[in-house]
Amino acid sequence: MADQQKKFISTETDRLKRSRKLSAIMFTDMVGYSALTQTNESLALDLLEEHRRILRPLFPKYGGNEVETAGDAFFVEFKSALEAVRCAIEIQESLFKRNANLESEKHIILRIGLHVGDVVHMDSHVHGDGVNIAARLEPLSKPGGICLSEDVVRQIQNKIDFPLQKLPKAKLKNIKSRIEVFRVVLPWEEKLELNNKPTLSKSKKQQILMYSGAILVLMIAFLLIWNFMQTPANNENKSRIAVLPLINISANSADEYFADGMTEELISQLAKISGLNVIARTSVIKYKNTEMNINEIGKELNVGTILEGSVRKISDNARIAVQLINVETQEHLWTKEYDRKLNNIFAIQSEIALRIANELKVQLLSIEKQQIGKKGTGNAAAYKSYLLGKFHFNKKNEISVFKSLEYFQEAIKLDPGYALAYVGIADCYALIGGAGYGSMPRNTTVIKAMDAVNKALDLDETLAEAYSSLAYINFRLEWDWEKAEKNFKKAIELKPGFAEAYERYAFYLALFRRFDEALPLMLHAQELDPLSASVSTGVGRIYHFSRQFDKAINQFNKILEINPDHAEAVFGRGLSYMLNQRYDEAISELKRAVNLSNGRKIIVAALGRAYVISGRKKDAINILNDLLSQQNEDPEAYFAAAILNASLGNKDEAIASLYKSCKEHFGLNVYLNVEPLLDPLRSEPKFIDLLKKIGLKE
């Protein structure tokens, strides 16, 4: 009986997880969004946000449920085909009115596809042919238009005020038979055509000459524009490439580190080529063991080319199989299998990078060829230790960082000339000393990090990773601002696709209020690493530092749509709410950030400031007293207490705490020049003097 009950519960659970029903499915997509992100990413992001603000209130108005949002695309489910079409019409009419008085660059234009079909709900996802057909119909719509399947038309005929026009039967990808396709004829489309008609001249001869000339000019212009937009844009999109995590097909699952390491090394090699835009590791790692197809991944990452493959490691031998794929056509541009000894693995990485550049017709600079041709180590055991070091370092927690350090040190013992392993050691000590990954004395970590990175540069003075690490140490640990900037620039020069270097350099520039330089760099880092929460948070922080709080909130909202419990984004949104005078929302968010961060003191202090501003002074004083009691144990408490004292009007006490915090060289002091929480102190002579002493102000 118990077994029958368990079986019933299991069956019922599966039934609830998978429910099948008939639905109207809408897909929308912004016309020209991908191209705009390449030429003016800041404007593209603003238009993306505005388009979401316009559309989202319209979906529930017609009973629509937003299933997914991927970049500039919406996937919405409706209970009624008629309501779905009415929603689509209102969307296009709203955008037409919005665009009417704006220059074309700022237009928001959508394509919309609609279909009615059988769909399957599995947990929070929706699948089935109904979804696939709607997705394939959307690209058939003309810009600003609505494309319908025959199944939708059957249900709405004579129920809407606009005529329908039958289009040629369409053969949709992965759909067996051709389907009937229709479009909604929208009246403002005709108005646009009428408004664009040329004025007729009085003389018929002049008419003929004028029209003939106009047609000729238009034909030439069309050919030139078509050639410009098709060939270069296609090449540009092709040169935007993602290396998917290589699949480990070794008999031993413990060799997973090798597949991950090879993936990261291939990304690193390709990032040295200025003619390629290579997606960073943090954005591609989510596709490890994914069931998404190449087209879906390509669209999500906005890439034109994908490299995928597998790795089989047997003792000191490796077999690596790779395929270069055109996302749009699914064509395999190039495939290759390599059987090599581990001590010759770098030659494979170099050959793959050069072959990809050749296939994508990217011109290599001589310095790029030299960088790609460099060999890391000829010692197979040292290379294994290095890859294990990277494997643990990428986990980014205290235990993993120290484990990573051990492996990098082991690699050096096996090959004292292994420059990248020294960079790994430097990065570990920088995290331990500058980001709180351990309790080692700060001065010790600075010395050890500098020794390691200088050794790496002694071995290879053209190693981009070493310059990036050195710049980070200069910036976060030494406060040697001039050297930091010089070394960030050098790292980017040597490795143009180095997302982490752009991210770190952008933060550096923001601290000196050089926001016009910082934001484009952070946005470029986001282009190279589009799924990185760290980089996306960085964009929000620059808006926050530059007092653009509405934009900061919008940016943090984007992050939290994907990752609702990302502590830094919750903290950032809470700060921006507070500084935008949305106090109740700020307190709620900051409380959540305190919990998500396990009571991080800087967030606790921000919550205290929100209490002060909202009139809960007693609660703020309780927080302050708790922070003051911890100052002798933790230098972060000095910084946090300073923020709260400044909020309470205790300016002398606040500045005294900051002097002590700077004496301890606490890392958050790099934000003194820009953090809005410290604005009550900006005009104080002692505070200005402190900024000058640490070099943040001339």
C-alpha angles and dihedrals in degrees: 000000000000090000091051090050091050090048091050092049091048092049092046091049091052090048091053092047091051117042123165124208145148113263142167109240125202127193121187130186133181114241113235095001096128092049091048092053088060095052104030111007094171092058091043091055092047091051091046091055093046092049090053091050091052097046104039097068090049097058098064090040087069097035095264123155117208104227100176142355116202114178107297095351131093126201110196132176123210132188091217130046090209093054090047091054092045089051091050091050092050090048093053093043092050092050092046090055091044093051095046097090100031132091113259094251089066097046118123108212124177138193114212129197124190132189137163116219151128112293134181123221113211111179104303095341131089122210141169144087090293089065095043094051093049090050091051093047095056096072089051090063116095117239109287091013141112124232120199136191120230089253090061093046092055090059099045105038111131090004100092130058097233129079123245124226122206115229129199115285110273130221104214122203113263091003111113103214132039115257134211112255130196137181131213109240104224117201096223089061088065091046090055090052092049093048091052096052113115120243113256120240122229096242118070089213090054088048092055093045092046094049093043091050092044092050091049092049091046092050092051091045091048092051092047093047092044091050091046096047099039106043104035095036091049091049090046092051091047090053090057100088140179125201106210118214107278112242117245107227094166117129089239115067088201087075089074088106089063094055091046091047093050090050092052093045092052090050089049093051094049091047088066090069112088092201093063131071102211121193111234125244095253091061098045098043091078089068092063106125090357124160092209116115126236093260093053093047092046092053093046093051094035092232130145098204134040131193115205134166150128140261129214116187121193115176106300094345130086135193114202122186120188137178127195109211133193104226096208098049099024085228118154103234094185139353130189141169123208128196110190145148113257091244088064097045094110090064089060092051091050093047093050092050092049093046092051091050089051094047091049091044094238115163111229122216116226092247089052091053089051092049093049092047095055117116118220101200139335091210111099094198092051090050091051091052091048092052091049088050091054091045092058095037091059091059088069103205131120096258094044093048092055090045088051090051090055092053094047090050089049090052090054092051089053094044116014089188096060102119098184091055089057089052088053090054091049092050091051093052091045090056092045093050102032105032104033099253094150141348101268113136110268096231090054092052092049092052093046093046092049093047091052097046093046089052089052091052091047087057096042120010091186097058108126093195090057093052091048091051092046091050090050091051091047089049107040103025109025102029089220094150099178094052091044093058093045092052095045089055091048092051092051092046091054095042112026094184096052102130095183092055091052091048094050094043091050090055090048092053092046091058089062091048091251089140096152088062097035100054097054090049093050090047089051089051087052090051089054093042105026098166097046111120089198094058093042089051088050090059089053092048092054090052087049094050091048090051094245092135098165090055090045091053091049090051094049089047089058092053094046092050087065100031110023094182100048099136097205092051092047088050092047093049091048091052092048092048089053095048089046088056094249092131103166091050090045094054092048093050095044092050088053091047090052090055095044092050095046092246101314105193098226089056092046088053091050089052088051090054090051088054091052094050093046092051100258094123095153092058090049093051090052089055091047093052090051091051093048090054090058099048096100091053103042128029090207087069090064091055093044093048090051091057092051095043089051090052091051092050095252092131099161092051090047094052092045089056091049092052089053091046091051091048087058088048090232110189100233091064088083085078095057094105097053113021108115091209087073096050093110087068100046097101095043111112093219091052092049088049090052091053090052093048093056092041101248093118132035 
